[in-house]
């Protein structure tokens, strides 16, 4: 068994729409954007992760950048397989004498179909995994936050990622009810791009929209410690000349309002579907927020005003799901499930 374990490497992967995080030996060893860049005429992959992200929106006709995951699921099978393979290579940069046998736990959205689950499993196997288990994002987020999910107590988790927002009630080590909606960080970026076009006659790219969201993004107009105005550079739609404009957090709160309202509606729907005994628990435990989207200024306050429940943002919410996936890797049979 000792020799076998020497050849077997265990990794936990949070395969996200925006970022992929790999945990090995309880440490985050890879944290890269989920994107690949390839040559159009040869199909050769030339960059993965941060390098490919730097090329995104700046390529000439022979290079294209692809985000293999859309809405939390694999949209481009070949690119996803290559991306997983290359990111696993980053875990062990030195040349290995033996190719290790990989045992993986991969985190997936709770609302995806069996076909989409199989695509994740197949991609991992093509990338060299001998054994693949899956765990649902809300469960991984709950474990990563530090909640004892095996207790007979209801906890509500909202995980707002890049492609999906997962809302789930967890008790006794399982998901009692969940609502998965395909409105999350990417939609916030699209809202910002559209707002800039309509209100300021300025064309901006996806990366600039992401920067605006980070610098001055807000869920409501009344927030504590408001950020300073942010200078945005883009192309004037009337003259075609590059220009700079200043935007403030109130504008961004206004333009994100519609998408956040949809997340609020999904939260209320999930609360309606919760069994009464668990509702009683949630009244005292409240709602936990995880994922990059939960870092939006004022989102916790807005959800508190809507639900009248205490809302807690996880510490380091970006990596809460990855941390939980890493813990699930140690308790391989307890939290994960297998696809036949």
C-alpha positions as CSV (number, residue, x, y, z in Angstrom):
1,X,0.0,0.0,0.0
2,X,2.9,2.3,0.8
3,X,4.4,1.9,-2.6
4,X,1.0,2.4,-4.2
5,X,0.5,5.6,-2.3
6,X,3.9,6.8,-3.4
7,X,2.7,6.6,-7.0
8,X,-0.7,8.1,-6.3
9,X,-1.1,11.8,-6.1
10,X,-4.3,13.3,-4.7
11,X,-5.5,16.7,-5.9
12,X,-8.6,18.8,-5.3
13,X,-9.8,21.0,-8.2
14,X,-12.2,23.9,-8.0
15,X,-13.0,24.0,-11.8
16,X,-14.6,27.5,-12.0
17,X,-15.9,29.5,-14.9
18,X,-13.6,32.4,-14.0
19,X,-10.7,30.7,-12.1
20,X,-9.4,27.2,-11.5
21,X,-7.8,26.4,-8.2
22,X,-5.8,23.3,-7.5
23,X,-5.1,22.1,-3.9
24,X,-2.3,19.5,-3.2
25,X,-1.0,18.6,0.2
26,X,-3.5,21.1,1.8
27,X,-1.9,24.0,-0.1
28,X,-3.3,26.0,-3.0
29,X,-0.6,25.3,-5.6
30,X,-2.4,26.7,-8.7
31,X,-4.8,29.6,-8.9
32,X,-5.2,30.6,-12.5
33,X,-7.9,32.2,-14.7
34,X,-9.8,29.5,-16.6
35,X,-8.7,30.5,-20.1
36,X,-6.5,29.1,-22.9
37,X,-5.0,30.8,-26.0
38,X,-4.5,28.9,-29.2
39,X,-3.3,29.4,-32.8
40,X,-6.2,29.2,-35.2
41,X,-4.3,27.6,-38.1
42,X,-2.6,24.8,-36.2
43,X,-4.9,24.5,-33.2
44,X,-1.8,24.5,-31.0
45,X,-2.3,25.8,-27.5
46,X,0.2,28.6,-26.7
47,X,-0.8,29.8,-23.3
48,X,-3.0,28.8,-20.3
49,X,-4.1,30.8,-17.3
50,X,-2.6,34.1,-16.5
51,X,-0.6,34.3,-19.7
52,X,-3.7,33.6,-21.8
53,X,-5.6,36.1,-19.8
54,X,-3.1,38.8,-20.6
55,X,-3.8,38.1,-24.3
56,X,-7.6,38.1,-23.9
57,X,-9.2,40.9,-26.0
58,X,-5.8,41.8,-27.5
59,X,-5.2,39.1,-30.1
60,X,-4.6,39.2,-33.8
61,X,-6.5,37.0,-36.3
62,X,-4.2,33.9,-35.8
63,X,-4.6,33.7,-32.0
64,X,-7.9,33.3,-30.2
65,X,-8.6,33.0,-26.5
66,X,-11.2,30.5,-25.3
67,X,-12.8,30.2,-21.9
68,X,-13.6,26.4,-21.9
69,X,-16.2,26.8,-19.2
70,X,-19.5,28.7,-19.5
71,X,-22.1,29.0,-16.8
72,X,-20.2,26.5,-14.7
73,X,-20.1,23.8,-17.3
74,X,-17.7,22.7,-20.0
75,X,-18.5,24.4,-23.2
76,X,-15.3,23.4,-25.1
77,X,-14.3,19.8,-24.3
78,X,-10.9,19.8,-26.0
79,X,-9.8,23.1,-24.5
80,X,-11.0,22.1,-21.0
81,X,-9.1,18.8,-21.2
82,X,-5.9,20.7,-22.2
83,X,-6.4,23.3,-19.6
84,X,-6.8,20.8,-16.8
85,X,-3.7,18.8,-18.1
86,X,-1.5,22.0,-18.2
87,X,-2.6,23.2,-14.8
88,X,-1.9,19.8,-13.3
89,X,1.6,20.1,-14.8
90,X,2.0,23.4,-12.8
91,X,1.6,21.4,-9.6
92,X,4.8,19.5,-10.3
93,X,7.0,21.8,-12.4
94,X,10.0,19.4,-12.2
95,X,10.0,16.4,-14.6
96,X,8.6,13.3,-12.9
97,X,10.5,10.0,-13.0
98,X,7.2,8.2,-13.0
99,X,3.9,9.6,-14.2
100,X,1.8,9.7,-11.0
101,X,-1.6,8.0,-10.8
102,X,-4.0,10.9,-10.0
103,X,-6.9,10.7,-7.6
104,X,-9.1,13.8,-8.0
105,X,-12.0,15.5,-6.4
106,X,-13.6,18.1,-8.7
107,X,-16.1,20.7,-7.6
108,X,-19.2,21.2,-9.9
109,X,-22.4,23.3,-9.8
110,X,-25.3,21.6,-8.2
111,X,-27.7,22.4,-11.0
112,X,-25.9,20.7,-13.9
113,X,-27.2,17.7,-15.8
114,X,-25.7,14.1,-15.8
115,X,-24.3,14.7,-19.3
116,X,-22.5,17.8,-18.1
117,X,-21.2,15.9,-15.0
118,X,-19.9,13.2,-17.3
119,X,-18.1,15.8,-19.5
120,X,-16.2,17.0,-16.4
121,X,-15.3,13.4,-15.4
122,X,-14.2,12.6,-19.0
123,X,-12.1,15.7,-19.2
124,X,-10.3,14.8,-16.0
125,X,-9.7,11.2,-17.1
126,X,-8.3,12.4,-20.4
127,X,-6.0,14.7,-18.4
128,X,-4.6,11.7,-16.5
129,X,-6.9,11.0,-13.6
130,X,-7.4,7.4,-12.6
131,X,-10.1,8.0,-10.0
132,X,-12.5,11.0,-10.1
133,X,-15.0,12.0,-7.6
134,X,-17.3,15.0,-7.7
135,X,-18.6,17.4,-5.0
136,X,-21.3,20.0,-5.4
137,X,-20.2,23.6,-5.0
138,X,-22.6,24.6,-2.1
139,X,-21.5,21.6,-0.1
140,X,-17.8,22.4,-0.8
141,X,-18.4,26.0,0.1
142,X,-20.1,25.0,3.4
143,X,-17.2,22.7,4.3
144,X,-14.7,25.4,3.4
145,X,-16.4,28.1,5.5
146,X,-16.1,25.7,8.5
147,X,-19.7,24.6,9.0
148,X,-20.2,21.1,10.4
149,X,-22.3,19.9,7.6
150,X,-23.0,16.5,9.2
151,X,-25.0,18.1,12.1
152,X,-28.8,17.9,11.9
153,X,-28.9,21.7,11.6
154,X,-30.0,23.6,8.5
155,X,-27.5,26.1,7.0
156,X,-28.1,28.2,3.9
157,X,-25.1,28.8,1.6
158,X,-25.0,31.2,-1.4
159,X,-22.1,30.7,-3.6
160,X,-21.8,33.4,-6.3
161,X,-19.1,32.4,-8.8
162,X,-18.3,33.5,-12.3
163,X,-20.9,31.5,-14.2
164,X,-23.5,30.3,-11.7
165,X,-25.0,31.4,-8.3
166,X,-25.7,28.4,-6.1
167,X,-28.2,28.7,-3.3
168,X,-28.5,25.6,-1.1
169,X,-29.8,24.5,2.2
170,X,-27.5,21.8,3.8
171,X,-28.2,19.4,6.7
172,X,-26.9,16.0,7.7
173,X,-24.2,16.0,5.1
174,X,-26.5,16.5,2.1
175,X,-28.2,19.2,0.1
176,X,-31.9,19.4,1.2
177,X,-32.9,21.8,-1.5
178,X,-31.0,23.9,-3.9
179,X,-31.5,26.6,-6.6
180,X,-28.8,27.0,-9.2
181,X,-29.2,30.1,-11.5
182,X,-26.9,31.1,-14.3
183,X,-26.5,34.7,-13.2
184,X,-23.2,35.5,-11.6
185,X,-20.0,37.4,-12.0
186,X,-19.9,37.1,-15.9
187,X,-23.4,38.7,-16.0
188,X,-22.3,41.5,-13.8
189,X,-19.4,42.2,-16.3
190,X,-21.9,42.1,-19.3
191,X,-24.2,44.6,-17.5
192,X,-21.3,46.9,-16.9
193,X,-20.2,46.7,-20.6
194,X,-23.8,47.4,-21.8
195,X,-24.2,50.3,-19.3
196,X,-21.0,51.9,-20.6
197,X,-22.2,51.7,-24.2
198,X,-25.6,53.1,-23.5
199,X,-24.9,55.8,-20.9
200,X,-21.4,56.9,-21.8
201,X,-21.1,56.0,-25.5
202,X,-17.8,54.1,-24.7
203,X,-16.9,50.6,-25.8
204,X,-15.0,48.6,-23.2
205,X,-13.8,45.0,-23.1
206,X,-14.5,42.1,-20.7
207,X,-11.3,42.7,-18.7
208,X,-12.0,46.4,-18.2
209,X,-15.5,45.5,-17.1
210,X,-14.0,43.1,-14.5
211,X,-11.7,45.8,-13.3
212,X,-14.6,48.3,-12.9
213,X,-16.5,45.7,-10.9
214,X,-13.6,45.1,-8.5
215,X,-12.7,48.8,-8.1
216,X,-16.2,50.4,-7.8
217,X,-18.7,47.6,-8.0
218,X,-21.5,47.8,-5.5
219,X,-24.9,46.1,-4.8
220,X,-26.6,49.2,-3.5
221,X,-26.2,53.0,-3.5
222,X,-25.9,53.4,0.3
223,X,-22.7,51.6,1.5
224,X,-20.1,52.1,4.2
225,X,-16.7,53.2,3.1
226,X,-17.6,54.0,-0.6
227,X,-14.7,53.6,-3.1
228,X,-13.3,56.6,-5.0
229,X,-14.3,57.2,-8.6
230,X,-12.5,55.0,-11.1
231,X,-11.1,56.2,-14.5
232,X,-12.2,54.0,-17.3
233,X,-10.4,53.9,-20.7
234,X,-12.2,52.7,-23.8
235,X,-13.2,53.6,-27.4
236,X,-15.6,56.4,-28.0
237,X,-18.4,55.0,-30.1
238,X,-19.0,58.3,-32.0
239,X,-15.5,59.3,-32.9
240,X,-13.7,55.9,-32.6
241,X,-10.9,57.7,-30.6
242,X,-9.8,56.2,-27.2
243,X,-11.0,58.3,-24.3
244,X,-11.2,58.3,-20.5
245,X,-14.3,58.8,-18.3
246,X,-14.8,58.6,-14.5
247,X,-17.4,56.3,-13.1
248,X,-18.7,56.0,-9.5
249,X,-20.0,53.2,-7.4
250,X,-23.6,54.5,-7.5
251,X,-23.7,54.2,-11.3
252,X,-22.5,50.6,-11.1
253,X,-24.9,49.7,-8.3
254,X,-27.7,51.0,-10.6
255,X,-26.5,49.0,-13.6
256,X,-26.1,45.7,-11.6
257,X,-29.5,46.1,-9.9
258,X,-31.5,43.9,-12.3
259,X,-29.1,40.9,-12.1
260,X,-28.8,41.2,-8.3
261,X,-32.6,41.3,-8.1
262,X,-32.7,37.9,-9.9
263,X,-30.3,36.4,-7.3
264,X,-32.5,37.8,-4.5
265,X,-35.6,36.2,-6.1
266,X,-33.8,32.9,-6.3
267,X,-32.8,33.2,-2.6
268,X,-36.5,33.9,-1.6
269,X,-37.6,30.9,-3.7
270,X,-35.1,28.6,-2.0
271,X,-36.3,29.8,1.4
272,X,-39.9,29.1,0.4
273,X,-39.0,25.5,-0.5
274,X,-37.1,24.8,2.7
275,X,-38.8,22.4,5.2
276,X,-40.2,24.3,8.3
277,X,-37.8,22.7,10.8
278,X,-34.8,23.8,8.8
279,X,-36.3,27.2,8.3
280,X,-36.3,27.5,12.1
281,X,-32.6,26.7,12.1
282,X,-31.8,29.2,9.3
283,X,-33.5,31.9,11.3
284,X,-30.8,31.6,13.9
285,X,-27.8,30.5,11.7
286,X,-28.6,32.9,8.9
287,X,-27.1,32.9,5.4
288,X,-23.5,32.4,4.4
289,X,-22.0,34.0,1.3
290,X,-19.1,32.5,-0.6
291,X,-17.5,32.9,-4.1
292,X,-16.0,36.0,-5.8
293,X,-19.4,37.6,-6.3
294,X,-20.0,37.8,-2.6
295,X,-17.2,40.4,-2.4
296,X,-19.4,43.0,-4.2
297,X,-19.7,45.9,-1.8
298,X,-23.0,46.0,0.1
299,X,-24.4,42.7,-1.2
300,X,-24.6,41.2,2.3
301,X,-26.4,44.3,3.6
302,X,-28.8,44.1,0.6
303,X,-29.6,40.4,1.2
304,X,-30.1,41.2,4.9
305,X,-32.6,43.9,4.1
306,X,-34.5,41.6,1.7
307,X,-34.6,38.5,3.9
308,X,-34.3,40.0,7.5
309,X,-31.8,37.2,8.2
310,X,-28.2,37.6,9.4
311,X,-25.8,37.4,6.5
312,X,-22.2,36.4,6.9
313,X,-19.5,36.6,4.2
314,X,-16.9,33.8,4.4
315,X,-13.3,34.8,5.0
316,X,-11.4,34.6,1.8
317,X,-14.7,33.9,-0.1
318,X,-12.8,33.3,-3.4
319,X,-11.1,30.2,-2.0
320,X,-13.9,28.9,0.3
321,X,-15.1,26.3,-2.3
322,X,-11.5,25.2,-3.1
323,X,-10.8,24.8,0.7
324,X,-13.9,22.7,1.1
325,X,-12.9,20.6,-2.0
326,X,-9.5,20.0,-0.3
327,X,-11.2,18.8,2.9
328,X,-13.5,16.5,0.9
329,X,-10.4,15.0,-0.7
330,X,-9.3,13.8,2.7
331,X,-12.8,12.4,3.5
332,X,-13.0,10.8,0.1
333,X,-16.1,8.7,0.7
334,X,-17.9,11.0,3.1
335,X,-18.8,14.1,1.0
336,X,-18.1,13.1,-2.7
337,X,-20.0,11.1,-5.2
338,X,-19.1,8.9,-8.1
339,X,-20.5,8.9,-11.7
340,X,-20.8,5.4,-13.1
